[in-house]
Amino acid sequence: MSSLGILAAPARQAAALEETDHRPWALPTASWVMGQTWDDLLFAHWPLPAELIREHVPQPLQIEEHGGSAWLGVTPFEVTGLRPRGLPPLPFVSSFLEVNVRTYVTHDGRPGIWFFSLDASSQLAVEAARRIYRLPYFLAHMSLERRGGGIVYECARHGGRAFSATYGPSGDVFEAAKGSLEHFLTERYCLYAQADSRLFRCDIHHRPWLLQPAEATIDLNTLPPDWASLRDPPRLQYSARQDVVIWPLEQVAQSAT
């Protein structure tokens, strides 16, 4: 992101709060604490049996299905404009690359995201997210190159975990219709985490996703867990940018509802 873009990010992030009717529940009453912008994001998703994923997600969380399947997603993107509320993004600290591996869950009527892993190119971001948000972040060697209207993305972590792909948009911008698979996979307003047998939730907010059909050539994808056999071609969507605000992590009740 250019220096001009970094300066514009705080206003865009805060302005996301002007649009809330699409949320499945009201905004938290507490103040948000962090802003981020996500650029050049690819959603790549594969259907998996819910009972397979069930073995690897904490029991208080319910696995969500769409079309008779649970879904596992791999989402590479660039984080820009990262900042604490009230402060501007800092050069060389506020931007890094990230790939997350995720599935979709619900608890107490609030559908959200469960992360199996999150790879990032910033050691500071990895350490902070592990400590503050209890998320399974890993430091990885990563690169993103914008070439010919597309994205060339590389991620390599210890233990043979890697992701290599070329991707980009292939159609017009749209908002996903409620009830559609695209809406199910993208319109999520919290994440869940677990630490010391305690379950936590973190609220997030953004405007509705502006999606595009996507094309991708995935040359290597060993980031998903070993039990996740991803044989079929993925469902693909692309989003150029999303501005996000994030609340603190809060412990939630353990009993499933």
N, C-alpha and C positions, 0 to 999 in steps of 0.2 A: 504494500500500500504506500502511496506517495505521502509526503509530509502533509500536504493539504487534506488528503483523505483521513489521516490520523487525527487532525484537528477537527474534522467534521463528525467523526464517529461518536463522541459523547452526546451531541445533540440528537443524532439519529437514534441512538440507543434509548435515551430518555423519552423521545417522542413515540416510541413503541407503546408506551402506556396510554396514549391517547385512543387506542383502539383495543377494546376489551370484550366486545359482544360475542366474539367467536370462542371465548374461553369456556371450558366445561365446568369450571367453578370460579368463584370470585377471586380477585387478587388478594394476596395475604395482607393483613392489616399492618404488619411490620414493614420496615423500609428494606428495599433491596440494597445489596451491598457491592455488587460487581456488574460491570458491563463488558460485553464481548461482541465482536462482529465475526461472522463465519462467511468466508469467501470460497467460491468455486467448489461447492460441495456436491459430491456424488452419493446418491442413495443406491446401493446395490443390495438386493434382498433375495433370499432363498426360502422356500417353504420347508418346514421340518415338522415331524410328528410332535405334538405337544407333550406326549409322555416322555420323549427323549430329552427335551429341554427341562421338563419338570425335575429331573434328577439333579440338575445343576443350578437351580434357583432356590433361594431360601423359602421354606414352606409357608410362611405367612403371606407371601406374594402369590397371586393367582396368575397363571399363564394365560395371556389373551390370544385368541385365534381369529383369523379372518379367512373365509372361504374354506373352512375345515382344517386349517393348518396354523401352527405357530410359525413365526418368521424370525429369521436371523439376518441381521444387517451388518454390512461393512461400509463405513462412511468416511472417506478421506476428504480433508478440507484444510483451509488455512485459517488460523485464528489471527485476527487483527484487532487493534483498538482495545485490548484487554486493559482494564483499569479498575481500581477501587472507586466506589461512588464518591464524587466530589473532587476527584483528581483527574488530570489528563493522562492519556496513554503516554508511556515513556518509550522513546526509541530504543530498539534492540532488546527490549524486555516485553513489550506488549504484543509482539507478533511471533508466531511459531506454527509449525505444521502439526497436524493431529489426524490419527485414524482411530475410530472406535468400532468395536465389535459388540453388538447389542441385540436384545430381544425386547418383547413388549409384555408388560405385566400390569396388574391393577391391585390396589389395596384400599379398603375403606372408601370405595367408589371413586378413586382417583387413578385413572390410567396413566402409566408412565413408562420409563425406560429402565431396564436392568443391563448394566455393562459387564461383559465378560473380560474385556481388556480395553485400554486406551493407550495408544502409543503417541508420544510427543517428542519433538526435537529440542525442547527446552528442559534442561535439568531443573531449573528453578520452578517451572510450571509443574513438573512431575512431583517434586518434593512437596510443594504447597498443596496440590490437589490430593495427594495421598494423606497428608496430615490433616487438612481442613475439611475435605469432603469425603474422606474414607473410600476413595475410588481406586481401582487397580490400574494405575498409570505405570507406564514403562518408558524409559529413555530409549530412543531409537535414532539411527542415522536416517535422515529423511531429506528429500528434495522435491521441489515442484518447479516445473518449467512450463511456461505458457508458450505454445508453439502452434501456429497456424489455426488459431481459433479454438484449440483444444488444450488439455492439460496432460502433461507427462508427470506421473507421480511415482515416487519410489520410497519405500520404507523397509528398513532392515533392523531387526533386533536380535539380541543374543538367543541362542537356542534354536536357530533356524527359522524363526518367525519373520515373515516378510510379506510385502504386498507391492506389486508392480503393475501399473495400469496406465493406459492412455484413454482419456474420456472427454466428453464435451456435450453440449446441448445439440439436439437434433430436431427441434420443433418449437412451436410458439409457447409463450408463457401462459400458465393457467393456474387457477386456485382449485385444489382438489375438492370435489363434491363430498358432502357429509355422507358417510356410509361406504364410500369407495375404498379400495385397497390403498390408494395413494394417501388418502386422508388418515386412515388407520396407521400407516407407517410413519407419518411425518408430524401430525398435529398432536404433539405431546408436551405437557406443561409441567412435568416434574420428572425427577430421576430418583431411583432408590439405591441405597448402599447398605452394607452390613459391616459391622466391626464388633468384635468381642460378643458375638451372639445378639447384638442389638441391631434393630432395623431403623434406618434413617430415611427421610425424604427431603428433597431440595426442590423448592418451587422455582420455575423459570417463567419468563414471559417474552413473547415476540409477536409480531403481526402474523397473520396467516401466511404460510409458505407460498412464495411465488415459484412454481415448479416449471420445468420443461422436460419433455421426453429427452432421453439421453442415449448416446451410443458409447460403448466402452469395450476395449480390448484388455482383458485382465490376463496378464502373462504369468503371474505368480500370486498365490493367495494362501499363505499358511498361517495367517493371523487367527482365524477361527479356532476354537478348541478342537482337539483331535477327534472327539466323538461326533463332530458336526461334518457329515459327508455332504458336500455341496456339488452334486453332479449336474443338475439342470442349469440352463442359462438363467441368470438372475433377472429380476424385475429392476429396471433402471429409471431413475429420475435425477435431474440436475437442478441445482439452485445457485444462482450467481452470488446472492448475498442475503444474509439474515442478521438483523441487529437484535441483541438479546440482553435482558437484565436478569440477574440471578439473586436469589435470597439465601440466607444462611441455612445450613443443614439442621434439621430438627429430628429428634427421636420420635418414633411413632409406636403405637401399641403393637404387640406381637401377635395377637389373636387374629386369625383370618376372618373376614366377613363375607 
